Amino acid sequence: MHACGKTTPHISFELLHTPFFEDHQLMSKVWPWGSYTTNNSNLIRLCLLMHVRARKKVGESADWTQTGEKSSRTKRLPLNPKTEPDTLPPPAQNKMSRLDLTMEWLMVAFVALLLAGQVSSEEIPYEHLISQIQACPKECHCPPSFPNAVYCDNKGLKRIPVIPPYTWYLYLQNNLIDVLSANSLHNATQLRWINLNHNKITSEGLEADALKAMSNLVHLYMEDNLLTSIPSPLPAKLEQLRLSRNRISKIPPGVFSGMDYLTLLDLQGNKLQDDAVTEVSLKGLNNLIQINLAKNQLNTMPLGLPPTTKQIFLDSNNIEKIPAEYFKGLPKVVSLRLNRNKLANGGIPNNVFNLSSILDLQLSHNQLTEIPVISSGLEHLHLDHNKIKSVNSSDICPPGALDEYLDEKGPRLRYLRLDGNEIKPPIPRELMMCFRLLRAIVI
């Protein structure tokens, strides 16, 4: 008995003689048992192994042979060369002398998918492959080479069509959708990734349980819509939430409760103010790595960021100062971007950027007149378009760096931007002596 639940005659099959199919690594995926394995526990058995031969005309019968002769255009793969002859039993040969072209095309596509490694029983069961393709909405495109994806973008849609049940990736960007109801995607419970960018979805048009049912969703894109609040409730397994360029002005308390998988939160280009980004509103983001709050209406550094945060983007706000102990609870910060704010030297406490973890610090387009103290581990420093008039090596060079520059703990700065200031050449020799790893400096 085979995986399809019925006995299938052992039939050798031939693959078109092309460089693609000649790859022995691809061949190994169907040799010698007519099966495909993606991992130790994931196996799809081919319930029907068919002979694929280039035909001279449409409707010509498939050339099933018992001689085992090797065609100059094809390569024969017996199921088991040790125990099974390269023949088709006469009864089976008579029954299968002709194959419907549609079925043949689908089988060819499926075999190609197996060889390309894009289909597995974990992603889409073999027995549902054909029904998945046939269920493709007429407004959308469902490529056989990527049966888990449904492309409905740029179609002028006002409503979401019925989506096939085994869809993983759904593209609905650049449409006119204004409502996301609980029934919109009730059939697509396997969704991992949905792109709803550039639509007209409002918070009022987003029903409460519209996203909750997507228990497998890990990527949600709703950029460039008309949302005024963070959608709630959110799928518990969500890893990336991208809501940039909406009209969001508030983050409901508890909206991130239980969101232990969320690592990326993109809220740039909204209308968030200081009272919206607090310890209460961000509670639950226990594994957050990147947060983007650029182009909002913040006057102070956001509160409540979890200690796991590594990338903080705060460009184009109205921030004037940084609390002295702000980074004490953020020991893993690698990249900090504060370009285009209102920071002056008086708003930057001494040693506030002297963090052992930080590699990239961007303070372009501010009101600095002096170079702030940096850590020896910093690799990229952007200070362009400020009001800096001179470079004092004793200020920028970490203490003791001139004596320890050969040590692995010495200054790691590799890229320095100082253009757009009032600095005039030459570059102080002490600066170059301090940063021996410097590869580019822009003045």
C-alpha positions as CSV (number, residue, x, y, z in Angstrom):
1,M,0.0,0.0,0.0
2,H,1.3,3.5,-0.8
3,A,0.8,6.8,0.9
4,C,-2.3,7.6,-1.3
5,G,-4.1,4.6,0.2
6,K,-4.2,2.3,-2.8
7,T,-1.8,0.0,-4.6
8,T,0.0,1.7,-7.4
9,P,1.9,-0.3,-10.1
10,H,5.7,0.2,-10.0
11,I,6.3,2.4,-13.0
12,S,9.6,3.8,-14.1
13,F,9.5,7.4,-15.2
14,E,11.7,9.5,-17.4
15,L,12.6,13.1,-17.0
16,L,13.3,15.5,-19.8
17,H,17.0,15.5,-20.7
18,T,18.0,19.0,-19.6
19,P,20.9,20.4,-17.7
20,F,18.5,21.1,-14.8
21,F,17.5,17.5,-14.4
22,E,21.0,16.2,-15.0
23,D,22.1,17.6,-11.6
24,H,22.9,14.5,-9.6
25,Q,22.0,16.3,-6.4
26,L,18.5,17.0,-7.7
27,M,18.2,13.5,-9.1
28,S,19.0,12.1,-5.7
29,K,15.8,13.5,-4.3
30,V,13.8,10.9,-6.3
31,W,16.3,8.1,-6.4
32,P,15.8,5.2,-5.9
33,W,12.3,4.9,-4.4
34,G,10.3,7.6,-6.2
35,S,10.1,9.6,-3.0
36,Y,11.1,13.1,-1.9
37,T,12.6,13.9,1.5
38,T,13.1,17.4,3.0
39,N,14.2,16.1,6.4
40,N,14.3,12.9,8.4
41,S,10.5,12.9,9.1
42,N,9.1,14.6,6.0
43,L,8.4,12.2,3.1
44,I,6.1,12.6,0.1
45,R,5.6,9.4,-2.0
46,L,4.7,9.8,-5.6
47,C,1.5,7.8,-6.0
48,L,1.8,8.0,-9.7
49,L,5.1,8.0,-11.5
50,M,4.6,9.0,-15.1
51,H,6.6,8.9,-18.2
52,V,7.3,12.4,-19.5
53,R,8.4,12.6,-23.1
54,A,8.4,15.5,-25.6
55,R,5.6,14.9,-28.0
56,K,5.4,15.7,-31.6
57,K,1.8,16.8,-31.4
58,V,-0.9,17.4,-28.8
59,G,-2.9,14.3,-27.9
60,E,-0.2,11.8,-28.9
61,S,-0.2,8.8,-26.5
62,A,2.6,8.5,-23.9
63,D,5.2,6.0,-25.0
64,W,5.3,3.4,-22.3
65,T,7.9,0.8,-23.0
66,Q,8.9,-2.6,-21.8
67,T,12.3,-2.8,-23.5
68,G,14.2,-0.5,-21.1
69,E,15.8,1.2,-24.1
70,K,17.5,4.5,-23.3
71,S,16.3,7.5,-25.4
72,S,18.9,10.0,-26.5
73,R,16.6,12.8,-25.2
74,T,15.7,11.2,-21.8
75,K,17.2,9.6,-18.8
76,R,15.5,6.6,-17.2
77,L,15.3,6.3,-13.5
78,P,14.1,2.8,-12.3
79,L,12.4,2.7,-8.9
80,N,14.7,0.1,-7.6
81,P,17.3,-1.2,-10.1
82,K,18.2,-4.2,-7.9
83,T,14.8,-5.8,-7.5
84,E,12.5,-4.2,-10.1
85,P,12.9,-4.5,-13.9
86,D,12.6,-1.4,-16.0
87,T,9.3,-2.5,-17.4
88,L,5.6,-1.8,-17.1
89,P,3.4,-4.9,-16.6
90,P,1.1,-5.4,-19.7
91,P,-2.1,-4.8,-17.8
92,A,-0.9,-1.5,-16.4
93,Q,0.6,-0.6,-19.8
94,N,-2.7,-1.0,-21.5
95,K,-4.6,1.0,-18.9
96,M,-2.1,3.9,-19.0
97,S,-1.4,4.1,-22.7
98,R,-3.0,7.6,-22.7
99,L,-2.9,10.3,-20.1
100,D,-4.9,13.4,-19.9
101,L,-2.8,16.4,-20.8
102,T,-4.0,18.4,-17.9
103,M,-3.1,15.7,-15.4
104,E,0.2,15.2,-17.2
105,W,1.0,18.9,-16.9
106,L,0.2,19.0,-13.2
107,M,2.3,15.9,-12.6
108,V,5.2,17.5,-14.5
109,A,4.9,20.6,-12.4
110,F,4.8,18.6,-9.2
111,V,7.9,16.6,-10.1
112,A,9.7,19.8,-11.0
113,L,8.7,21.2,-7.7
114,L,10.0,18.2,-5.9
115,L,13.3,18.4,-7.6
116,A,13.6,22.2,-6.9
117,G,13.0,21.5,-3.3
118,Q,10.1,23.9,-2.9
119,V,7.3,21.5,-1.9
120,S,7.2,19.4,1.2
121,S,4.5,17.5,3.0
122,E,4.9,19.9,5.8
123,E,4.1,22.9,3.7
124,I,1.3,21.5,1.5
125,P,0.1,17.9,1.5
126,Y,0.6,16.1,-1.8
127,E,-3.0,15.1,-2.1
128,H,-4.1,18.8,-1.8
129,L,-1.7,20.2,-4.3
130,I,-4.1,20.1,-7.3
131,S,-7.0,21.5,-5.3
132,Q,-4.8,24.3,-4.0
133,I,-4.0,25.4,-7.5
134,Q,-7.6,25.0,-8.7
135,A,-8.9,27.1,-5.8
136,C,-6.9,30.2,-6.8
137,P,-9.1,33.2,-6.9
138,K,-9.8,34.5,-10.4
139,E,-8.5,38.0,-9.3
140,C,-5.2,36.6,-8.2
141,H,-2.2,34.7,-9.5
142,C,-1.1,31.4,-8.0
143,P,2.2,30.2,-9.6
144,P,2.5,26.4,-9.6
145,S,6.2,26.8,-8.9
146,F,5.3,28.4,-5.5
147,P,2.0,26.8,-4.5
148,N,1.9,28.3,-1.0
149,A,1.8,31.8,-2.4
150,V,-1.2,33.8,-3.7
151,Y,-0.5,37.1,-5.5
152,C,-3.5,39.6,-5.4
153,D,-1.5,42.8,-5.5
154,N,-2.2,45.8,-7.8
155,K,-5.7,44.5,-8.7
156,G,-7.8,47.4,-7.5
157,L,-9.5,45.0,-5.1
158,K,-12.0,46.5,-2.5
159,R,-12.6,43.2,-0.7
160,I,-10.4,40.2,0.0
161,P,-11.3,37.2,-2.2
162,V,-11.7,33.6,-0.8
163,I,-8.1,32.4,-0.3
164,P,-7.1,28.7,-0.7
165,P,-6.7,26.9,2.6
166,Y,-3.0,25.9,2.2
167,T,-1.8,29.5,1.5
168,W,1.3,30.5,3.4
169,Y,2.1,33.8,1.7
170,L,-0.6,36.3,0.7
171,Y,0.2,39.5,-1.2
172,L,-2.6,42.1,-1.2
173,Q,-0.6,45.3,-1.3
174,N,-1.6,48.3,-3.5
175,N,-5.3,47.7,-3.6
176,L,-8.4,49.6,-2.3
177,I,-9.3,47.4,0.6
178,D,-10.9,49.3,3.5
179,V,-12.3,46.6,5.7
180,L,-10.7,43.5,7.2
181,S,-13.5,41.5,8.8
182,A,-13.4,38.3,10.8
183,N,-14.6,36.4,7.8
184,S,-12.2,37.9,5.3
185,L,-9.5,35.2,5.8
186,H,-11.4,32.5,7.7
187,N,-10.4,29.9,5.2
188,A,-6.7,30.8,5.3
189,T,-5.7,29.5,8.7
190,Q,-2.2,28.5,7.6
191,L,-1.0,32.0,6.7
192,R,2.5,32.8,7.8
193,W,3.0,36.1,5.9
194,I,0.4,38.7,4.7
195,N,1.1,41.9,3.0
196,L,-1.6,44.6,3.2
197,N,0.6,47.6,2.5
198,H,-0.9,50.6,0.6
199,N,-4.6,50.0,1.2
200,K,-7.3,52.0,2.9
201,I,-7.8,50.0,6.0
202,T,-8.9,52.0,9.1
203,S,-9.0,51.0,12.7
204,E,-12.8,51.1,12.5
205,G,-12.7,48.8,9.5
206,L,-10.5,46.3,11.3
207,E,-12.7,43.9,13.2
208,A,-11.5,42.8,16.6
209,D,-11.1,39.1,15.7
210,A,-9.8,39.6,12.2
211,L,-6.2,38.8,13.0
212,K,-6.7,36.6,16.1
213,A,-7.6,33.5,14.0
214,M,-4.3,33.6,12.2
215,S,-2.6,31.5,14.7
216,N,0.4,30.7,12.4
217,L,1.1,34.3,11.2
218,V,4.7,35.5,11.8
219,H,4.9,38.5,9.4
220,L,2.2,41.2,9.2
221,Y,2.6,44.1,6.8
222,M,0.1,46.9,7.1
223,E,2.1,49.9,6.1
224,D,0.6,53.0,4.4
225,N,-3.0,52.5,5.6
226,L,-5.3,54.6,7.7
227,L,-4.9,53.0,11.1
228,T,-5.1,55.2,14.2
229,S,-4.3,52.6,16.8
230,I,-2.3,49.3,17.0
231,P,-4.5,46.4,15.9
232,S,-5.7,44.2,18.8
233,P,-5.6,41.4,19.5
234,L,-2.6,40.3,17.5
235,P,-1.5,36.7,16.6
236,A,0.5,35.3,19.4
237,K,3.3,33.9,17.1
238,L,3.9,37.2,15.3
239,E,7.6,37.9,14.8
240,Q,7.5,41.1,12.7
241,L,4.9,43.8,12.9
242,R,5.2,46.6,10.3
243,L,2.8,49.5,10.7
244,S,4.8,52.5,9.3
245,R,3.2,55.5,7.7
246,N,-0.3,55.2,9.2
247,R,-2.0,57.6,11.6
248,I,-1.3,55.8,14.8
249,S,-1.4,58.1,17.9
250,K,-1.9,55.5,20.7
251,I,-0.8,52.1,21.8
252,P,-3.5,50.4,23.8
253,P,-2.3,49.0,27.2
254,G,-1.8,45.3,27.0
255,V,-1.8,45.1,23.2
256,F,1.6,43.3,23.3
257,S,0.8,41.0,26.2
258,G,1.9,37.5,25.4
259,M,3.8,38.6,22.3
260,D,6.9,36.7,23.2
261,Y,7.9,36.0,19.6
262,L,7.8,39.6,18.4
263,T,11.3,40.8,17.5
264,L,10.7,43.7,15.1
265,L,8.2,46.6,15.7
266,D,8.1,49.2,12.9
267,L,6.0,52.3,13.8
268,Q,7.9,55.0,11.9
269,G,6.0,57.8,10.2
270,N,3.0,57.9,12.6
271,K,1.7,60.4,15.2
272,L,3.1,58.9,18.4
273,Q,3.8,61.3,21.2
274,D,5.7,60.8,24.5
275,D,2.6,59.7,26.5
276,A,1.9,56.9,23.9
277,V,5.3,55.1,24.3
278,T,5.6,54.1,27.9
279,E,6.5,51.1,30.1
280,V,2.8,50.2,30.2
281,S,2.1,50.4,26.5
282,L,5.2,48.4,25.6
283,K,4.8,45.7,28.3
284,G,5.0,42.2,26.9
285,L,7.8,42.8,24.3
286,N,10.1,40.5,26.1
287,N,12.2,39.5,23.1
288,L,12.2,42.7,21.0
289,I,15.3,43.3,19.0
290,Q,14.5,46.2,16.7
291,I,12.1,49.1,17.3
292,N,11.6,51.9,14.7
293,L,10.0,55.1,16.1
294,A,11.4,57.5,13.5
295,K,9.3,60.3,12.1
296,N,6.9,60.6,15.0
297,Q,6.3,63.4,17.5
298,L,8.5,62.4,20.4
299,N,10.2,65.1,22.5
300,T,12.0,62.7,24.9
301,M,13.6,59.3,24.7
302,P,10.9,56.5,24.7
303,L,10.4,54.6,28.0
304,G,9.8,51.0,28.5
305,L,12.1,49.5,25.9
306,P,13.0,45.9,26.9
307,P,16.6,45.0,27.8
308,T,16.7,42.7,24.7
309,T,16.6,45.7,22.3
310,K,19.6,45.9,20.0
311,Q,18.5,48.5,17.3
312,I,16.7,51.7,18.2
313,F,15.7,54.1,15.4
314,L,14.5,57.5,16.5
315,D,15.3,59.7,13.5
316,S,13.3,62.8,12.7
317,N,11.7,63.5,16.0
318,N,12.0,66.5,18.4
319,I,14.3,64.9,21.0
320,E,16.4,67.5,22.9
321,K,18.1,65.5,25.6
322,I,19.0,62.0,26.8
323,P,18.7,61.0,30.5
324,A,22.0,60.1,32.0
325,E,20.9,56.6,33.0
326,Y,18.9,55.9,30.0
327,F,20.9,53.0,28.6
328,K,21.5,51.4,32.0
329,G,18.6,49.0,31.3
330,L,19.6,48.5,27.6
331,P,22.9,46.5,27.8
332,K,22.6,45.0,24.3
333,V,22.2,48.2,22.1
334,V,24.2,47.8,18.9
335,S,22.8,50.5,16.7
336,L,21.3,53.9,17.8
337,R,20.0,56.4,15.3
338,L,19.1,59.9,16.4
339,N,19.5,61.8,13.2
340,R,17.5,64.9,12.6
341,N,16.5,65.7,16.2
342,K,17.3,68.8,18.3
343,L,20.2,67.4,20.3
344,A,22.8,69.9,21.6
345,N,25.8,69.1,23.8
346,G,23.9,70.3,26.8
347,G,21.4,67.5,26.3
348,I,23.9,64.8,26.1
349,P,25.4,63.7,29.5
350,N,29.1,62.8,29.6
351,N,29.7,59.2,28.8
352,V,26.1,58.5,27.9
353,F,27.3,56.9,24.7
354,N,30.2,55.1,26.3
355,L,28.5,51.7,25.9
356,S,30.4,48.5,25.5
357,S,27.8,47.0,23.1
358,I,27.3,49.8,20.7
359,L,28.8,49.6,17.2
360,D,26.8,52.2,15.2
361,L,26.0,55.7,16.4
362,Q,24.2,58.2,14.2
363,L,23.8,61.9,15.3
364,S,23.6,63.6,12.0
365,H,21.6,66.9,11.5
366,N,21.5,67.9,15.1
367,Q,22.9,71.0,17.0
368,L,26.2,69.6,18.3
369,T,29.2,71.9,18.7
370,E,31.5,69.3,20.1
371,I,32.2,65.6,19.5
372,P,30.6,63.5,22.3
373,V,32.6,60.9,24.2
374,I,32.4,57.5,22.5
375,S,33.3,53.9,23.5
376,S,36.4,52.2,22.2
377,G,34.2,49.5,20.5
378,L,32.3,51.9,18.3
379,E,32.8,51.2,14.6
380,H,30.6,53.7,12.8
381,L,30.1,57.4,13.9
382,H,27.9,59.8,12.0
383,L,28.2,63.5,13.1
384,D,27.7,65.2,9.8
385,H,25.6,68.4,9.5
386,N,26.0,69.7,13.0
387,K,27.8,72.8,14.2
388,I,31.2,71.3,15.1
389,K,34.1,73.7,14.4
390,S,37.1,71.7,15.4
391,V,38.2,68.2,16.2
392,N,40.1,67.8,19.5
393,S,41.7,64.4,19.5
394,S,41.8,64.4,23.3
395,D,38.0,64.6,23.3
396,I,37.1,62.0,20.7
397,C,39.9,59.6,21.4
398,P,38.9,57.1,24.3
399,P,41.1,57.5,27.4
400,G,44.4,55.5,27.1
401,A,43.8,54.7,23.4
402,L,47.1,56.1,22.2
403,D,48.9,53.7,24.4
404,E,46.7,50.7,23.7
405,Y,46.1,51.0,20.0
406,L,47.8,47.7,19.2
407,D,45.7,45.9,21.8
408,E,42.6,44.2,20.7
409,K,40.7,46.4,23.1
410,G,41.8,49.5,21.4
411,P,39.6,51.9,19.4
412,R,37.6,50.0,16.7
413,L,36.3,53.1,14.8
414,R,36.3,52.4,11.0
415,Y,34.0,55.0,9.5
416,L,33.7,58.7,10.5
417,R,31.5,61.4,9.0
418,L,32.1,65.0,9.9
419,D,31.0,66.7,6.6
420,G,28.5,69.5,6.8
421,N,30.2,71.1,9.9
422,E,32.6,74.0,10.1
423,I,35.7,71.9,10.4
424,K,38.7,72.8,8.2
425,P,41.6,70.6,7.2
426,P,44.1,69.3,8.1
427,I,42.9,66.3,10.1
428,P,44.9,66.2,13.4
429,R,47.6,63.7,13.4
430,E,46.6,62.5,16.8
431,L,43.2,61.5,15.5
432,M,44.8,59.2,12.9
433,M,47.1,57.8,15.5
434,C,44.2,57.1,17.8
435,F,42.0,55.3,15.3
436,R,44.4,53.0,13.5
437,L,41.6,50.9,12.0
438,L,39.9,54.0,10.4
439,R,39.1,53.2,6.7
440,A,37.1,56.2,5.7
441,I,36.7,59.7,7.1
442,V,34.4,62.3,5.4
443,I,35.0,66.0,6.2
